[in-house]
Amino acid sequence: MKTKAGRGAGRRARGQGGRRSASAARPSETVVYRVEEGVAWLTLNRPERSNALSGRMREDLLEKILEAGGAADVRCLVLTGAGDSFCAGGDLSVMAAMKEEGEGFEGLGRLMEIGGRIAAALAALPKPSLASLPGAAAGAGCNLALACDFRLAAASASLGETFARIGLHPDWGGTYFLPRLVGAGRALDLCATGRMVAAAEALAIGLVTRVVPREELAAETRAFARQLATLPRRSFLAAREALRRSLTSSLPAMLLFERQAQELCWGSPDSAEGIRAFQEKRPPRFSDR
């Protein structure tokens, strides 16, 4: 039986966010961040473990999402995974060690708290976000993708609320995002069964935005991200907020919000540019990003 001292040593060995030893990969190796032509690319870089979240990956992911959100030169954020997976969720070897050492909920609760902050940061990001899925997105990895505004999936990709398979409950905001995308009935089916949904079905039920051949995913992601980076900022953010509110608001409340949002957009230089560009039959050059 593990002693209290032994359990404490195990917790210290893992460190914050479930890190088991000092030999765990450094943040620069497991979360890669770069900015190209107004697009911030965030890559989960642990392909040998299907980009399962371990060590400080959660903290580093949150830090880079917040950095992208506040960067004036970033107009769109892309989240993806290295190799053939998007993200397998939490590293089950870490959870198994926690169980073996007799740990209570405190350790898992800390991991959930960081995951919740990541989901909230993506939902509040003041610019479009896009998840690019080369392969499986499971558990927390699935809900990380759902927290983004858009999901572009390779035909070989799949998504799953796999928590039920290990007797756990969906987290990382999955119970908020999932029913809004697929409806309450389908959401319960996916959470109860824990099944992985293939890309074609995911597209049909609204779980992903687009599906492309695997070999075209990188190019299609880049093209989509560049398109999102050119959107008029006020118009996009107001529309996103309106659609979220509409699920719990009355028609009079939404009519009032539409008026307020339209007034905000009308006061932006982008509305004048958009109208002028339409009349001149040319692409608009929006500046308020």
C-alpha distance (Angstrom), angle and dihedral (degrees) to the residues before:
residue distance angle dihedral
M1 . . .
K2 3.80 . .
T3 3.80 115.5 .
K4 3.79 122.4 -137.5
A5 3.79 88.5 -108.3
G6 3.79 90.0 52.3
R7 3.78 92.5 49.5
G8 3.81 90.4 48.9
A9 3.78 90.9 50.9
G10 3.80 89.7 51.1
R11 3.77 91.4 52.3
R12 3.80 91.8 48.1
A13 3.81 90.4 49.4
R14 3.76 91.2 55.2
G15 3.78 93.8 43.3
Q16 3.77 124.6 -173.9
G17 3.77 114.3 -11.9
G18 3.81 95.2 15.6
R19 3.84 100.1 -64.0
R20 3.79 108.7 164.4
S21 3.81 101.8 -163.9
A22 3.78 145.4 -4.6
S23 3.80 88.2 -99.7
A24 3.82 91.6 68.7
A25 3.79 114.3 119.1
R26 3.78 115.9 -80.9
P27 3.84 119.2 -113.1
S28 3.79 92.1 -106.6
E29 3.80 89.1 58.9
T30 3.80 100.2 46.5
V31 3.82 101.0 37.8
V32 3.80 115.6 37.6
Y33 3.81 119.4 -166.6
R34 3.78 129.4 -173.1
V35 3.80 138.2 154.1
E36 3.80 122.4 -139.8
E37 3.80 126.2 173.7
G38 3.78 94.9 -22.0
V39 3.83 94.7 -44.7
A40 3.82 122.3 109.9
W41 3.81 112.6 -148.4
L42 3.81 117.2 -156.8
T43 3.80 113.8 -173.1
L44 3.79 125.4 -172.4
N45 3.79 100.1 -139.8
R46 3.78 110.6 -164.2
P47 3.80 100.4 99.2
E48 3.81 95.1 157.9
R49 3.84 87.1 66.8
S50 3.82 96.8 36.5
N51 3.83 86.9 -101.1
A52 3.81 91.5 -67.5
L53 3.79 111.4 177.8
S54 3.79 114.4 -104.3
G55 3.78 141.1 140.1
R56 3.78 111.5 10.0
M57 3.80 95.2 -24.5
R58 3.81 93.0 114.7
E59 3.79 93.8 50.0
D60 3.79 93.0 45.2
L61 3.79 91.7 47.2
L62 3.80 91.1 52.4
E63 3.80 91.6 46.8
K64 3.80 92.7 52.8
I65 3.81 94.1 45.2
L66 3.79 89.7 54.0
E67 3.81 90.3 45.6
A68 3.81 91.1 52.8
G69 3.79 91.0 46.9
G70 3.80 92.0 55.8
A71 3.82 98.5 39.6
A72 3.79 114.2 107.8
D73 3.81 91.9 -154.2
V74 3.83 93.2 54.8
R75 3.81 117.4 86.0
C76 3.80 100.0 163.6
L77 3.82 136.1 23.3
V78 3.82 123.9 -144.4
L79 3.80 121.7 -165.1
T80 3.79 118.7 -165.3
G81 3.79 142.9 148.2
A82 3.79 131.9 -117.6
G83 3.79 118.9 -114.8
D84 3.79 122.5 1.7
S85 3.81 99.4 -30.5
F86 3.78 136.9 65.2
C87 3.81 99.0 -153.5
A88 3.80 133.5 -38.7
G89 3.80 92.1 -154.1
G90 3.78 122.3 -123.9
D91 3.79 118.3 3.4
L92 3.80 104.7 -102.8
S93 3.81 92.1 -156.7
V94 3.81 88.1 65.8
M95 3.82 91.4 48.4
A96 3.79 90.7 48.1
A97 3.81 90.0 53.2
M98 3.81 90.2 50.0
K99 3.80 90.2 53.0
E100 3.80 92.3 45.8
E101 3.79 90.9 52.8
G102 3.80 91.3 50.1
E103 3.79 95.4 -117.9
G104 3.78 119.4 171.5
F105 3.77 126.0 -135.1
E106 3.80 95.6 -75.5
G107 3.81 95.8 89.5
L108 3.79 95.0 46.5
G109 3.79 89.4 43.4
R110 3.80 89.8 59.0
L111 3.79 90.9 52.6
M112 3.81 90.5 48.5
E113 3.81 91.2 50.1
I114 3.80 91.4 56.5
G115 3.79 91.1 45.3
G116 3.78 90.3 52.0
R117 3.80 90.4 51.5
I118 3.81 89.7 51.6
A119 3.81 91.8 51.6
A120 3.80 91.4 47.0
A121 3.81 91.9 48.2
L122 3.79 91.5 52.8
A123 3.80 92.4 46.7
A124 3.81 90.6 51.6
L125 3.82 96.4 40.4
P126 3.84 107.4 134.6
K127 3.81 91.6 -137.3
P128 3.83 136.4 44.0
S129 3.80 119.9 -72.0
L130 3.80 126.7 -156.9
A131 3.80 129.3 -167.7
S132 3.81 112.8 -152.1
L133 3.80 109.9 -158.9
P134 3.82 117.5 -160.8
G135 3.80 91.7 171.4
A136 3.78 143.4 -27.2
A137 3.80 122.3 7.1
A138 3.80 107.7 -172.9
G139 3.78 135.2 174.1
A140 3.79 110.2 -28.9
G141 3.81 87.2 4.5
C142 3.79 89.9 59.8
N143 3.80 91.9 49.9
L144 3.80 91.4 46.3
A145 3.82 86.8 59.6
L146 3.82 92.3 45.0
A147 3.81 90.7 53.9
C148 3.82 89.3 63.6
D149 3.79 120.6 87.2
F150 3.81 93.5 -122.0
R151 3.80 137.0 20.4
L152 3.80 122.8 -154.1
A153 3.81 110.5 -170.2
A154 3.77 134.0 -167.7
A155 3.79 113.4 -127.0
S156 3.81 86.6 -112.1
A157 3.82 93.4 55.2
S158 3.79 126.7 105.4
L159 3.79 136.0 -175.3
G160 3.78 130.8 -152.0
E161 3.79 143.1 174.1
T162 3.79 88.6 -141.4
F163 3.81 97.7 168.5
A164 3.82 94.0 106.3
R165 3.80 89.7 61.2
I166 3.79 89.3 69.2
G167 3.80 97.6 32.9
L168 3.81 96.3 -102.7
H169 3.81 135.8 122.8
P170 3.84 127.4 -111.8
D171 3.79 113.9 -95.1
W172 3.82 139.5 166.8
G173 3.83 88.4 75.0
G174 3.80 94.9 -59.9
T175 3.80 94.0 136.7
Y176 3.82 88.2 56.5
F177 3.80 101.5 43.3
L178 3.81 101.3 35.3
P179 3.84 101.3 60.8
R180 3.79 90.3 44.1
L181 3.79 89.3 57.9
V182 3.81 102.9 39.2
G183 3.81 106.1 13.5
A184 3.79 130.6 -103.8
G185 3.81 96.2 -80.5
R186 3.79 96.4 53.0
A187 3.79 90.7 40.4
L188 3.80 91.0 57.7
D189 3.80 90.9 47.8
L190 3.80 91.8 52.6
C191 3.81 94.0 45.5
A192 3.81 94.7 44.4
T193 3.79 97.0 47.5
G194 3.80 98.6 33.9
R195 3.79 88.6 -147.7
M196 3.78 123.6 160.7
V197 3.80 113.6 -115.8
A198 3.81 115.9 -142.1
A199 3.79 117.8 -130.4
A200 3.80 95.7 -105.8
E201 3.81 92.8 54.4
A202 3.80 91.1 41.3
L203 3.79 89.3 57.5
A204 3.81 92.4 46.7
I205 3.81 93.9 53.2
G206 3.82 96.3 41.0
L207 3.79 98.6 -106.0
V208 3.82 92.1 124.5
T209 3.79 131.9 29.0
R210 3.81 101.1 -139.3
V211 3.81 139.0 0.2
V212 3.81 122.7 -148.8
P213 3.83 135.3 172.1
R214 3.81 111.7 -80.8
E215 3.80 93.1 -117.0
E216 3.81 90.2 55.1
L217 3.80 97.4 46.9
A218 3.82 97.5 96.2
A219 3.80 94.2 48.6
E220 3.81 93.5 42.9
T221 3.80 91.5 48.0
R222 3.79 91.0 51.2
A223 3.81 92.2 48.6
F224 3.81 93.1 46.5
A225 3.81 92.3 47.0
R226 3.80 91.8 50.7
Q227 3.79 89.3 50.6
L228 3.81 91.3 50.9
A229 3.80 90.1 47.7
T230 3.82 90.1 61.1
L231 3.81 95.7 53.9
P232 3.82 118.5 118.0
R233 3.80 101.6 -102.0
R234 3.80 100.7 -143.1
S235 3.78 93.0 46.6
F236 3.82 93.3 49.8
L237 3.79 96.5 46.0
A238 3.80 93.3 45.8
A239 3.82 92.5 49.5
R240 3.81 91.4 48.0
E241 3.80 91.5 50.9
A242 3.81 92.3 46.0
L243 3.78 93.4 53.3
R244 3.79 91.3 49.2
R245 3.80 92.4 49.8
S246 3.78 93.2 46.3
L247 3.82 92.0 71.0
T248 3.80 92.4 65.8
S249 3.83 102.6 23.0
S250 3.78 136.3 87.9
L251 3.80 124.8 -117.0
P252 3.84 92.9 -106.2
A253 3.81 89.9 51.1
M254 3.80 91.8 50.6
L255 3.82 92.6 46.8
L256 3.80 88.3 54.4
F257 3.81 91.9 48.0
E258 3.80 91.0 48.8
R259 3.79 90.4 53.9
Q260 3.79 92.4 49.6
A261 3.81 92.7 46.0
Q262 3.79 92.1 47.1
E263 3.80 90.6 51.9
L264 3.80 89.3 51.9
C265 3.79 92.0 50.1
W266 3.80 92.9 44.5
G267 3.78 89.3 57.0
S268 3.81 91.9 54.7
P269 3.82 120.5 94.5
D270 3.80 86.7 -129.4
S271 3.80 92.8 72.8
A272 3.81 90.9 56.7
E273 3.80 90.6 46.4
G274 3.82 92.3 47.6
I275 3.79 93.7 50.9
R276 3.81 92.2 44.9
A277 3.81 92.5 48.3
F278 3.81 91.1 50.3
Q279 3.79 91.3 52.0
E280 3.79 91.6 46.7
K281 3.84 91.6 46.4
R282 3.81 95.0 -124.9
P283 3.81 135.5 117.2
P284 3.83 112.3 -86.0
R285 3.79 120.3 -112.4
F286 3.79 103.1 -145.5
S287 3.80 115.8 -164.1
D288 3.82 104.4 179.0
R289 3.81 97.5 85.4
